[in-house]
Amino acid sequence: MSVNVFSYADSQDVANSVAKYIINVQDKVLSSNSSSTFKIAISGGSLGKVLKKGLIDNTTNFDKIQWEKWEVFFSDERLVPLHDEDSNYGLFYEMVLKNLELKNVKLGSVHTINENLLKKDGSTDSQIANEYAKILPPSIDLILLGCGPDGHTCSLFPNHPLLTERSKLIANISNSPKPPPRRITFTFPVLEAAHNIAFVAEGAGKAPILQKIFSKEKSGLPCELVNQLNVSVNWFVNDEAINGVSVNASKY
């Protein structure tokens, strides 16, 4: 599959293009006879703010979202209480769910980790991962990802053994190079089964790693490995993030 890069000078334009893309995928999925829900997975980082700007604050886009038919998953999650400041669900709640509540709009379903299983010693982390794997559909319609400054995505880090994990759909990690150390994450079999994948990356600080990811020389970085999947992959970036990067960027 080819990889597309869509770049804009303004951050709001990035958010609006991401929103337009999400709406197009949503409409395509829900117009098919085979699906009654739109299955979307999101990550943490700045993605929550992008969704708020593109889907909540933009009223035109907001009205096009069939919120009641959304089924939300998390591509990775930190093993902390759901409303902890490090929780990806917590960020999604603050940026999206709370605003939907203010508008009296109900989102279809949100699949979180089982908070009741959290133990300080990490003894149940693998059980949390196994439980989350059981609720995953055979394929996810759209997975939204971020790109870390080291090239990681989900909680799949460079040179980590989980990059080659094939037997588990959801794996727990206890030694994340980025705090907090305990997490669960999608593995590559889940990414490979997705219908669509989109990255959102902004800021001049992302340019050095994007240069490696899009280089002709293979780096083995997790984001680069995603680009190589037989899946539709789109990158939504601002101009600063691809300054000096050898890519042909266009508008979505």
N, C-alpha and C positions, 0 to 999 in steps of 0.2 A: 504494500500500500504506500502511496505517496504521503509525504508530510507537508502540510500547509502552514505557513506563517503569516499571521495578520497583525500588522503593526500600526499604531496610532501615536500621535504626539501627546495627546491629552489623555489623562487617566480615566476621565469620564467617558471618553469615546471607546476606550478599551472595555470598560464595564458595559456600555451599551451594545457593543458588538458581541460580547460574551452572552448577554441577555438575548439578543436576536438569534444567536446560534442555538441556545438552549430552547427557545420557543420553537424554532424550526424542527429540532429533533423531537421535542415533545409532540408537536402536531403530527409529525410523520408517524410516530409510534402509536398515538391514540387514534389515528384515522385508520389504522390497520385493524382487521377483524380479530387478530390474534392476541391483542392486549387491551386490558381494561385499566391498567395503571402504567404510569411512566416511572421507570425504575432508574434512579439517579444516585450516584455516589459522590460524595464531596470530601475534600481534605480540609486541613486547617490553614494556619498561616494567614495571609492577607485575603484569602478567597472569600471569607465571610463578608468583608467590607465591599468586595467587588460585587457580590450578589445583592447586597443592600443597595448599592448605587445603581446597579443595572436593572434589578427586578422589583425593588420596593419603592425607591425614591422616584423612579421613572414611571409615572402613572400610566403611560401608554403601554409600556411593557407589562406592568402589573396586571392590567386588565386582560392581557392575553394568556396569562398563566392559569392553567386548570389545576389550581392548588389542591383541590379535593381528590385529584387522581394521582398525585405525586406519592411515590414510595421512596423514602430517603434512607440511604445507607452511608456509612463512613468508611473511606478507603483505609484509614488507620485511626486509631484512638489511643490516647494516653490513658494509662490505667490509674486514673484518679477519679474522685467523685464527679458526677456529671456536670455540676455547676462550679467546679474548680476552675480557676483562671487558665489552667493548662489544658482543659478539656476541649476537644474539637466540637463535641456536641454543645458545650457551654457557649462557644463562640457562635455557632449556628443559631442557638437560641437567642443570644443577644442581638445578632444582626438581622435575623429573619423571623424566627418564630414569635418573638416578643412583639415585633411590629405587625405580624399577622393578627395576633391576639387583639392589638389595639384597634384593628380594622374589622374585628369580628369575623375573620376569615380562618377557616380550619384547614390545615394541611392534612392530606390523606393519612400517612403513617410515617413515623420516624423510628428507625431501628437502632437502638442504643445498646451498649454493653450492659450486662447484668450487674448493676451497681452493688447489689447485695452480695456478690461473690468477692468483692475487693477485700484483699487481706494485705496487711502491711508487710508481711514477709514474702509476698509474691507466690505463695504456695498454690494458689488457685488460678494463676495467670493462664496456664494452658487450658484449664477448664473454661475460662471466659472466652478464649479463642475458639475452642471447639463448639461452644454454644452459639457463638456468632456465625460460625461457618454453616451451621444447620439452618439458619434463616436466609441464607443467600439464595437468590434465584439461579437457574442454570447460566443465565447471562444478564448483564446489566446494560440498560439502554445507553447510558452516558456516564462516564467516570470523569470528574473534574479533578485535576491534579495541580499541585504546585511543584516548583523546582527549587531545591535548596541551593545555597551557595557552593555546596560540595557536589552537586549533581544528584542528590538523593530525591526520591519521590515516594509517596506513602511513607512507611517507615522502613524502606529498603535502601540501605546505605552502601556506598562504594566498598567493594571487596568484602562484603559481609556474606556469610554462608547462606542467608535467606535468599540471595539472588538466584540460587540454584535449587531452591525448595520446590519440589514437584508433587509431593504427596499430600500436602496440606493446602487448603484454600485460604485459611486464616492462620497465621502463625503468631506466637507471642515472642517478644524480644525483651531481654532483661538488661542489655548492655548498649542501649542506644547511644551513639556518640553525641547526640544532642539531647539535653535534658527535657523532660524527665526520662529516666532510663528505661522504665517499664512501659511497654506498649503492645498493642496487637496491630497487625497489618495485613492487607491483601497481599497475596503472593502472585507470582507471574501467571499461574494458571487462570486466575480471576481476570487479570488484565487482558490476557489472550482471548478470553471468551467474550469480552465486552463488544458491543456493537459500535461504540464511538468513545474516543478518549480526547480530552482537551486539556492542555496546559495553560495556566495563566502565570505570566512572569513579568514583573515590572521593576524598573529602577536600574541605574547605571551599575549597581553592584552585581547584577546578574550577567552582565556582558562577558566577563572572563570565563564563566562556566559555560555559557551558551556557545562561546567560541569553541570550546572543547567538544561540546555535545554535537555541534553541527560540522565539526572538522571532518575531512576525508579520512584522517587517521582515527582508527577505532580506539576509544578510551575505555570501553567497558563500563562507563558510568550508567547508573540505573535509568536516568532519563533517556540516554542514548539507546539503551536496550528497549525501552518502550517505543521509541521511534521506529525500531526495526520490526515491530510486531506486524502481523497481517491484519491490522485494524486501522480504521480511519482515525488518524491523529492530526489534531489542529492545535497550533500554538497561537495564543492571543497575548501580545506583548506591547509595550510602549517602545518608542524609537530609541530611547536611552539603553534599553536592555539588549538591543541588537546592534549597537554602535560598534563597528569593526568586525561584526560577525558575517560570515559568508553565507547569507541566505537571500533568497528572492522573496521579499515581503510584498503583500498586497493588502487590500481592504476586503473585509468579509461582506 
